Amino acid sequence: MKRSVVSTPERPTALDSLSRRRALGFLAFAPLAAGCTALLRGDELTDNDIVYSQLMCNCGCNQVLGECNHIGCPNSVPMRAEVDRYLAEGHTPDETVAMFVEKYGPNIRSAPPGNGWFNVSAWVTPFAALGLGTVGVAYYLGRMLRRGKRDSPPPPPAPGTGTLERLENELADFTPED
């Protein structure tokens, strides 16, 4: 007589779950590693690039001065030449930005400075709103999950000896004509 081998599905072992965790961890940190390698590859910014990134092109394109991509833009080319001239004269990048703010106003900056109540609030408000939204969603989901557990019907009672006796009595009294 031949025996048949019944195969059962294999349960995942601790090693399998560990390797899954490592793979998920790698996938989570891969973008971070890619960003770090871009920073470490040695592309150092010049003073001109630093100033270009701190100023906006005032042609209405809403792009940073160093990234304005209009062909023959009437504003970005002269503004870059002005930045180059100030830096060639020996001004620091901060002094150059300050001269542009004095000439064109505070809206020429690509980001608000970190001083003054209003400017600090421009940096803090988006992060605070994101944090409050996350807390609100977590609270709401937790409340829904608790309500779902509370609203579920109770499990049916296990049949006890009294229930079985009552059922037998009812079945004994039952007549098909009823």
C-alpha positions as CSV (number, residue, x, y, z in Angstrom):
1,M,0.0,0.0,0.0
2,K,1.4,3.3,-1.1
3,R,1.2,6.3,1.2
4,S,0.4,9.7,-0.2
5,V,2.2,12.6,1.2
6,V,0.0,15.5,2.0
7,S,1.8,18.8,1.6
8,T,0.9,21.5,4.1
9,P,1.6,25.1,3.4
10,E,4.8,26.1,5.0
11,R,4.5,28.7,7.7
12,P,6.8,31.7,7.5
13,T,9.8,31.4,9.7
14,A,11.4,34.2,11.7
15,L,14.1,34.3,9.1
16,D,11.6,35.1,6.4
17,S,10.0,37.9,8.3
18,L,13.5,39.3,9.1
19,S,14.4,39.3,5.4
20,R,11.1,41.0,4.6
21,R,11.8,43.7,7.1
22,R,15.3,44.3,5.8
23,A,13.9,44.5,2.2
24,L,11.3,47.0,3.3
25,G,13.9,49.0,5.3
26,F,16.1,49.1,2.2
27,L,13.2,50.3,0.1
28,A,12.3,53.0,2.6
29,F,15.9,54.4,2.8
30,A,16.9,54.0,-0.9
31,P,15.6,57.5,-1.8
32,L,17.5,58.9,1.2
33,A,20.7,57.2,0.0
34,A,20.2,58.5,-3.5
35,G,19.8,62.1,-2.2
36,C,23.0,61.7,0.0
37,T,25.0,60.5,-3.0
38,A,23.9,63.5,-5.0
39,L,25.1,65.8,-2.2
40,L,28.4,64.0,-1.9
41,R,29.3,63.8,-5.5
42,G,31.3,67.1,-5.2
43,D,29.2,69.6,-7.2
44,E,30.1,72.7,-5.1
45,L,27.9,75.8,-5.6
46,T,29.6,79.0,-6.5
47,D,28.7,82.3,-4.9
48,N,26.8,83.1,-8.1
49,D,24.7,80.0,-7.8
50,I,24.0,80.7,-4.1
51,V,22.7,84.2,-4.9
52,Y,20.7,83.0,-7.9
53,S,18.9,80.5,-5.7
54,Q,18.0,83.1,-3.2
55,L,16.4,85.5,-5.7
56,M,13.3,85.3,-7.9
57,C,13.1,86.3,-11.5
58,N,10.8,89.3,-11.7
59,C,9.4,88.7,-15.2
60,G,6.3,87.0,-13.7
61,C,7.4,83.4,-14.3
62,N,7.5,82.6,-10.6
63,Q,10.9,80.8,-11.0
64,V,14.1,81.2,-9.1
65,L,16.5,83.5,-10.9
66,G,19.0,80.7,-11.7
67,E,16.3,78.5,-13.2
68,C,14.3,81.0,-15.3
69,N,13.9,79.1,-18.6
70,H,12.4,81.8,-20.8
71,I,14.4,82.1,-24.0
72,G,15.6,85.7,-24.2
73,C,14.0,86.6,-20.8
74,P,14.1,90.4,-20.5
75,N,14.7,90.3,-16.8
76,S,16.8,87.2,-15.8
77,V,19.8,87.9,-18.1
78,P,20.3,91.5,-16.8
79,M,19.7,90.4,-13.2
80,R,22.2,87.6,-13.5
81,A,24.7,90.1,-15.0
82,E,24.1,92.5,-12.1
83,V,24.7,89.6,-9.6
84,D,27.9,88.7,-11.3
85,R,29.0,92.4,-11.3
86,Y,28.3,92.8,-7.5
87,L,30.2,89.6,-6.7
88,A,33.1,90.6,-9.0
89,E,33.3,93.9,-7.1
90,G,33.9,91.9,-3.9
91,H,30.5,92.0,-2.3
92,T,29.5,88.9,-0.3
93,P,26.4,86.8,-1.4
94,D,24.4,88.2,1.6
95,E,25.3,91.8,0.7
96,T,24.3,91.1,-2.9
97,V,20.9,89.7,-1.8
98,A,20.4,92.7,0.5
99,M,21.1,95.1,-2.4
100,F,18.5,93.3,-4.6
101,V,16.0,93.4,-1.7
102,E,16.7,97.2,-1.3
103,K,16.3,97.7,-5.1
104,Y,13.3,95.4,-5.9
105,G,11.6,94.9,-2.5
106,P,11.3,91.9,-0.2
107,N,9.3,89.9,-2.8
108,I,12.5,89.4,-4.8
109,R,13.6,86.8,-2.3
110,S,12.8,83.1,-3.2
111,A,12.1,82.4,0.5
112,P,11.2,84.6,3.4
113,P,14.1,85.4,5.8
114,G,14.0,83.7,9.2
115,N,13.6,86.9,11.3
116,G,10.4,88.8,12.2
117,W,7.1,87.2,13.4
118,F,5.5,87.2,10.0
119,N,8.5,85.6,8.2
120,V,8.9,82.9,10.9
121,S,5.2,82.1,10.7
122,A,5.6,81.7,6.9
123,W,8.0,78.9,7.7
124,V,6.2,77.3,10.6
125,T,2.5,77.4,9.5
126,P,2.7,74.7,6.8
127,F,4.4,72.3,9.2
128,A,2.0,73.1,12.0
129,A,-1.0,72.6,9.7
130,L,0.4,69.2,8.5
131,G,1.0,68.1,12.1
132,L,-2.5,69.2,13.3
133,G,-4.0,67.5,10.3
134,T,-2.2,64.3,11.0
135,V,-3.2,64.4,14.7
136,G,-6.8,65.1,13.7
137,V,-6.9,62.2,11.2
138,A,-5.4,59.8,13.8
139,Y,-7.9,60.9,16.4
140,Y,-10.8,60.5,14.0
141,L,-9.7,57.0,12.8
142,G,-9.1,55.9,16.4
143,R,-12.6,57.0,17.3
144,M,-14.1,55.2,14.3
145,L,-12.3,52.0,15.2
146,R,-13.4,52.2,18.8
147,R,-17.0,52.8,17.7
148,G,-16.8,49.9,15.3
149,K,-15.8,47.6,18.1
150,R,-18.5,48.9,20.4
151,D,-21.3,48.6,17.8
152,S,-20.5,45.0,16.9
153,P,-23.2,42.5,18.0
154,P,-22.4,40.4,21.1
155,P,-21.4,36.8,20.4
156,P,-24.2,34.3,20.7
157,P,-24.4,32.6,24.1
158,A,-23.0,29.1,24.3
159,P,-25.7,26.6,24.7
160,G,-25.9,25.5,28.3
161,T,-27.8,22.7,30.0
162,G,-30.9,24.9,30.6
163,T,-31.0,25.9,26.9
164,L,-30.8,22.3,25.8
165,E,-33.5,21.2,28.2
166,R,-35.8,23.9,27.0
167,L,-35.2,23.1,23.4
168,E,-35.9,19.4,24.0
169,N,-39.2,20.3,25.8
170,E,-40.3,22.6,22.9
171,L,-39.5,19.9,20.4
172,A,-41.4,17.3,22.4
173,D,-44.5,19.6,22.5
174,F,-44.2,20.4,18.8
175,T,-46.8,19.0,16.5
176,P,-46.5,19.4,12.7
177,E,-50.1,20.8,12.6
178,D,-49.1,24.0,14.4
